[in-house]
């Protein structure tokens, strides 16, 4: 579960600890979507009772990913739990946090996020696309305008290497970990060199984590 926020949520609230506590309760829910909806409700209540000075100070977004068991297949899904109105991160939704599914809409290049994404046919379409092509879903947050150009370049380099047959092992966990970690590492270091410290949204030590459908974990950053 990855999260981001662009404003102070109050010095008396340890956001990381609160979210870790929420994560530990995931096993008590009937499905990943049920958990994501509960998390959204809990966040709306928690931030609502804190009486923050400005509405934007409650701005927070979470990427929660999980495998869903659908008709005999483990199919990945990414849930966006956020109260931001859009990726300009300039305003929050007055009624709190919203949960959206992201994979099928991304596959179909849809501008909206219809609830029909949960339908079995659409979940099967995601599984088929992942297994019958070189498709890779990529989701990022924080500052897409700064991250996407470099992220696109890294993936373009990988695609060129793959087309030439020069990737040493395109199916290895280490290759996938490098693909998700390296763009963040490059952007973070570049902004550290060029950007005003107070303006940086992407920064800190990069992390990577791979999780298999069977629950096996692997990380080069110690997570």
C-alpha positions in Angstrom: 0.0 0.0 0.0 1.6 3.3 -1.1 0.3 6.7 0.0 1.0 10.3 -0.7 -0.1 13.7 0.6 0.9 17.2 -0.3 -0.1 19.0 2.9 0.4 18.8 6.6 -2.0 16.4 8.3 -1.3 17.7 11.8 1.7 17.2 14.0 -0.3 15.1 16.4 -1.2 12.5 13.8 1.3 9.9 12.9 0.0 9.1 9.4 2.3 6.2 8.8 1.4 4.5 12.1 -2.3 5.0 11.5 -2.1 3.5 8.1 -0.1 0.5 9.3 -2.8 -0.1 11.9 -5.4 0.0 9.2 -3.4 -2.4 7.0 -3.3 -5.0 9.8 -7.1 -5.1 9.8 -7.2 -6.0 6.1 -7.6 -9.8 6.8 -10.9 -9.1 8.6 -12.7 -8.0 5.4 -14.5 -10.1 2.9 -12.7 -8.8 -0.2 -10.1 -6.3 -1.2 -12.8 -3.9 -2.4 -14.6 -4.2 1.0 -11.3 -3.3 2.7 -10.7 -0.3 0.4 -14.2 1.1 1.0 -13.7 0.7 4.8 -10.4 2.5 4.6 -12.0 5.3 2.7 -14.7 5.7 5.3 -12.2 5.6 8.2 -10.0 8.2 6.5 -13.0 10.5 5.9 -14.0 10.2 9.6 -10.5 10.5 11.0 -9.6 13.6 9.0 -13.0 15.2 9.5 -12.7 15.1 13.3 -9.3 16.8 13.3 -10.7 20.2 12.3 -7.8 21.1 10.0 -7.4 24.8 9.3 -7.8 24.5 5.5 -9.7 21.7 3.6 -6.6 21.1 1.4 -4.6 20.2 4.5 -6.5 16.9 4.5 -5.4 16.0 1.0 -4.2 12.4 0.9 -4.1 9.6 -1.7 -3.5 5.9 -1.4 -2.7 3.2 -3.9 -3.9 -0.2 -2.5 -3.1 -3.2 -4.7 -4.3 -6.7 -4.3 -4.9 -10.0 -6.1 -8.6 -11.1 -6.5 -9.5 -14.7 -7.0 -11.8 -14.6 -10.0 -13.1 -17.9 -11.6 -10.0 -19.8 -10.7 -7.5 -17.1 -11.5 -5.6 -14.6 -9.3 -6.0 -11.2 -11.0 -4.3 -8.0 -9.8 -6.3 -4.9 -9.1 -5.2 -1.4 -8.0 -7.6 0.6 -5.9 -7.2 4.3 -5.7 -8.4 5.7 -2.3 -8.2 9.5 -2.5 -9.9 12.7 -1.6 -8.1 14.8 -4.3 -10.4 16.1 -7.0 -7.7 15.6 -9.7 -4.0 15.2 -10.3 -3.3 19.0 -9.9 -3.6 18.3 -6.2 -5.2 21.8 -5.7 -8.5 20.8 -4.2 -10.1 18.0 -2.2 -13.6 16.5 -2.4 -15.9 18.0 0.2 -17.6 14.6 0.9 -14.4 12.8 1.6 -12.5 9.9 0.2 -13.6 8.0 -3.0 -12.5 4.5 -4.0 -12.0 3.6 -7.7 -10.7 0.5 -9.5 -8.0 1.3 -12.0 -6.9 -1.6 -14.1 -9.8 -2.2 -16.6 -10.2 1.6 -17.1 -6.5 1.9 -17.8 -6.6 -1.1 -20.2 -9.5 0.5 -22.1 -8.0 4.0 -21.9 -11.2 5.3 -20.2 -11.3 8.8 -18.8 -13.7 7.9 -16.0 -13.8 5.0 -13.6 -17.1 3.2 -13.8 -18.1 0.8 -11.1 -18.7 -1.9 -13.8 -15.0 -2.5 -13.7 -15.7 -5.1 -11.1 -17.8 -7.2 -13.4 -16.4 -10.7 -14.1 -16.0 -10.1 -17.9 -13.9 -7.0 -17.3 -11.7 -8.7 -14.7 -11.2 -11.6 -17.1 -10.2 -9.0 -19.8 -7.5 -7.7 -17.5 -6.2 -11.2 -16.9 -6.2 -12.0 -20.6 -4.4 -8.8 -21.5 -1.6 -9.4 -19.0 -1.1 -13.0 -20.1 -1.4 -12.7 -23.9 0.7 -9.6 -24.5 3.7 -7.6 -23.1 1.3 -5.3 -21.3 2.4 -3.8 -18.0 0.2 -1.6 -15.9 2.0 1.4 -14.4 0.5 3.7 -11.8 2.2 6.6 -10.1 1.4 9.5 -7.9 2.9 12.5 -6.3 3.8 14.6 -9.4 2.9 12.9 -12.7 4.1 15.9 -14.8 7.6 15.5 -13.5 7.7 11.7 -13.1 6.0 10.5 -16.3 8.5 11.7 -18.9 11.4 9.9 -17.1 9.2 6.9 -16.3 8.3 6.6 -20.0 11.9 6.9 -21.0 13.0 4.0 -18.7 10.2 1.8 -20.0 10.9 2.7 -23.6 14.6 1.7 -23.0 13.4 -1.6 -21.6 11.0 -2.2 -24.5 13.9 -1.6 -27.0 16.2 -3.9 -25.2 13.4 -6.6 -25.1 12.7 -6.2 -28.8 16.4 -6.7 -29.5 16.5 -9.8 -27.3 19.1 -8.1 -25.0 17.2 -8.3 -21.7 19.0 -10.9 -19.6 15.8 -12.2 -17.9 12.5 -10.4 -18.7 10.6 -12.6 -16.3 12.8 -12.3 -13.2 11.6 -10.6 -10.1 14.8 -8.6 -10.0 14.1 -7.1 -13.5 10.6 -6.0 -12.4 11.9 -4.5 -9.2 14.4 -2.5 -11.2 11.7 -1.3 -13.5 9.6 0.2 -10.7 12.5 1.5 -8.5 14.9 3.0 -11.1 12.6 5.8 -12.4 11.8 6.9 -8.9 15.4 6.9 -8.0 16.4 9.0 -11.1 13.6 11.6 -10.6 14.3 11.9 -6.9 18.0 12.6 -7.4 17.3 15.0 -10.2 14.9 17.0 -8.1 17.3 17.0 -5.2 19.8 18.7 -7.6 17.5 21.1 -9.3 14.3 21.9 -7.2 13.6 24.1 -4.3 13.4 21.8 -1.2 10.0 23.0 -0.2 8.6 22.2 -3.7 9.7 18.6 -3.8 7.0 15.9 -3.8 9.1 13.1 -5.1 12.1 12.3 -2.8 13.5 10.3 0.0 14.8 6.8 -0.2 13.2 4.7 -3.0 11.6 1.4 -2.1 10.6 -1.6 -4.1 8.4 -4.6 -3.3 7.2 -7.6 -5.4 4.4 -9.8 -4.2 3.4 -13.0 -6.0 -0.2 -14.3 -6.1 0.8 -16.9 -3.6 1.9 -14.3 -1.1 5.7 -14.5 -1.6 7.5 -11.2 -1.0 10.8 -9.9 -2.5 12.5 -6.6 -2.2 16.0 -5.1 -2.9 15.4 -2.2 -0.5 14.7 -4.3 2.5 10.9 -3.8 2.7 
